[in-house]
Amino acid sequence: MRLPLAVLMGVATLCGAPVFAQQQLDFGQGVGVEAEARSVLVIDADRLFAESAFGKRVAAEVDAAARALAAENTALSTELDAEEKALTVERDKLSIQEFSAKADTFDEKVKRIRAEQLTKERELTDLRQKGETRFRELARPVLRAIMDRYKAAVLMDLRAILIALDTADVTDEAIAEINARIGDGSKAESGQQQ
């Protein structure tokens, strides 16, 4: 005996099984797109940031700053090595007190430079974190629109989920819409309207 589809859907609803309803979407181009209602959607948050134009811009900025810092560290290391060798050569020509004073001054310089370079490294980490935070702020309305489109109550990070159907993953859709809406974020960063 075959039960009518309406009866099966009613039973599924009463039993708590998700029912995927169809919603007609129109993106202003006269072309309708069907979207299934889904109570839970997932995104790969790392990929969302890394593959977005915004994330790529931030990564390029951080990478350029890291390369510049590495070059600066190399130059400083070369300079300090030369200074240390010169101090070693002078050692035999100086009194113990003079050498000790110069060595202490050199050690203080090395400590100061190390502290400055560590601060710059932390600033690089902060630059990336600030970029990710700003990205989430700008992406939130786009992600909310995707949730509304699918009538989703929850949007979760894929890392927090043990298993999910591929149809619940809207990462690619989110990347495309975020790129279309905020681009690389440079206009938002300069205070211009996106």
C-alpha positions in Angstrom: 0.0 0.0 0.0 1.4 3.4 -1.0 0.8 6.4 1.2 0.2 9.8 -0.4 3.2 12.1 -0.3 1.3 14.6 1.8 0.7 12.0 4.5 4.4 11.0 4.5 5.4 14.6 4.8 3.0 15.2 7.6 4.3 12.2 9.5 7.9 13.3 8.9 7.1 16.8 10.2 5.4 15.3 13.4 8.5 13.1 13.9 10.8 16.0 13.7 12.5 15.1 10.4 13.5 18.1 8.4 11.2 18.9 5.5 12.8 20.7 2.6 10.3 23.2 1.2 10.9 25.0 -2.1 11.2 28.8 -2.2 11.2 30.7 -5.5 14.0 33.3 -5.6 14.5 36.1 -8.1 17.7 38.0 -8.1 16.3 40.9 -10.1 17.3 39.4 -13.4 13.9 37.8 -14.2 15.4 34.4 -13.6 13.9 32.5 -10.8 16.1 30.1 -8.7 14.7 27.4 -6.4 16.2 27.3 -2.9 15.3 24.5 -0.5 14.5 25.6 3.0 17.1 24.2 5.4 17.0 24.6 9.1 20.8 24.4 9.5 23.5 25.6 7.0 27.2 25.1 7.3 30.2 27.0 6.0 33.9 26.3 6.1 34.9 29.6 7.8 38.6 29.2 7.1 38.0 28.6 3.4 35.4 31.4 3.4 38.0 33.9 4.5 41.0 32.4 2.6 39.2 32.1 -0.8 37.4 35.4 -0.7 38.8 38.4 -2.4 39.0 40.2 1.0 40.9 37.3 2.6 43.3 37.1 -0.4 44.0 40.9 -0.1 44.6 40.6 3.7 46.9 37.5 3.1 48.8 39.4 0.5 49.3 42.4 2.8 50.4 40.2 5.7 52.7 38.2 3.3 54.3 41.4 2.0 54.8 42.8 5.5 56.3 39.4 6.6 58.7 39.4 3.7 59.7 43.0 4.5 60.2 42.1 8.2 62.3 39.1 7.2 64.5 41.3 5.0 64.8 43.8 7.8 65.7 41.0 10.3 68.4 39.7 7.9 69.9 43.2 7.5 69.9 43.7 11.3 71.5 40.3 11.8 74.2 41.1 9.3 74.8 44.5 11.0 74.9 43.0 14.5 77.3 40.2 13.4 79.7 42.7 11.9 79.5 44.8 15.1 80.1 41.8 17.3 83.2 40.8 15.2 84.5 44.4 15.4 84.0 44.3 19.1 85.9 41.0 19.3 88.8 42.4 17.3 88.9 45.5 19.7 88.9 43.3 22.8 92.7 42.9 22.8 93.2 46.7 22.4 90.8 47.7 25.2 91.0 47.6 29.0 88.7 45.1 30.7 86.5 48.0 31.9 86.3 49.6 28.4 85.5 46.3 26.7 83.0 45.4 29.4 81.2 48.8 28.9 81.2 48.3 25.1 80.0 44.7 25.4 77.2 45.8 27.7 76.1 48.5 25.3 76.1 46.0 22.5 74.1 43.5 24.5 71.5 46.2 25.3 71.3 47.1 21.6 70.7 43.5 20.7 68.0 43.1 23.4 66.3 46.4 22.2 66.3 45.3 18.6 65.0 41.8 19.4 62.1 43.4 21.4 61.3 45.7 18.5 61.3 42.9 16.0 59.1 40.7 18.2 56.7 43.6 18.5 56.6 43.9 14.7 55.9 40.1 14.5 53.0 40.5 16.9 51.7 43.4 14.8 51.7 41.1 11.8 49.6 38.6 13.7 47.3 41.4 14.8 47.0 42.6 11.2 45.7 39.2 10.1 43.3 38.9 13.1 42.0 42.5 12.5 41.4 41.6 8.9 39.5 38.4 9.8 37.4 40.4 12.3 36.6 43.1 9.8 35.8 40.4 7.2 33.3 38.8 9.6 31.7 42.2 10.2 31.3 42.9 6.5 30.3 39.3 5.6 27.6 39.0 8.3 24.8 40.7 6.3 25.7 38.5 3.3 25.6 35.4 5.4 22.3 36.5 7.0 20.8 37.0 3.5 21.8 33.4 2.6 20.3 32.2 5.8 17.1 34.1 5.0 17.0 32.6 1.5 17.1 29.1 2.8 14.9 29.9 5.9 17.8 28.7 8.0 17.7 29.1 11.8 21.4 28.4 12.2 24.6 28.8 10.2 27.5 26.8 11.7 31.2 26.4 11.0 31.9 23.1 9.4 34.7 22.5 12.0 32.1 22.3 14.7 30.1 19.5 13.0 30.9 15.8 12.9 29.0 15.1 9.7 26.7 17.1 7.4 25.1 16.6 4.0 26.9 18.4 1.2 23.6 20.2 0.5 24.0 22.0 3.8 27.3 23.5 2.9 26.9 27.0 1.4 30.6 28.0 1.5 31.0 28.4 -2.3 27.8 30.3 -2.5 28.9 32.6 0.3 32.3 33.2 -1.2 30.7 34.2 -4.5 28.2 36.5 -2.9 30.7 38.1 -0.5 33.1 38.7 -3.5 30.2 40.3 -5.4 29.1 42.5 -2.4 32.3 43.5 -0.7 35.1 42.6 -3.1 38.5 42.8 -1.5 37.2 45.1 1.1 39.6 47.9 0.2 36.7 50.4 -0.3 35.2 49.5 3.1 38.6 49.9 4.7 39.0 53.4 3.2 35.5 54.3 4.4 33.9 54.3 1.0 30.5 52.7 0.3 30.8 49.2 -1.1 
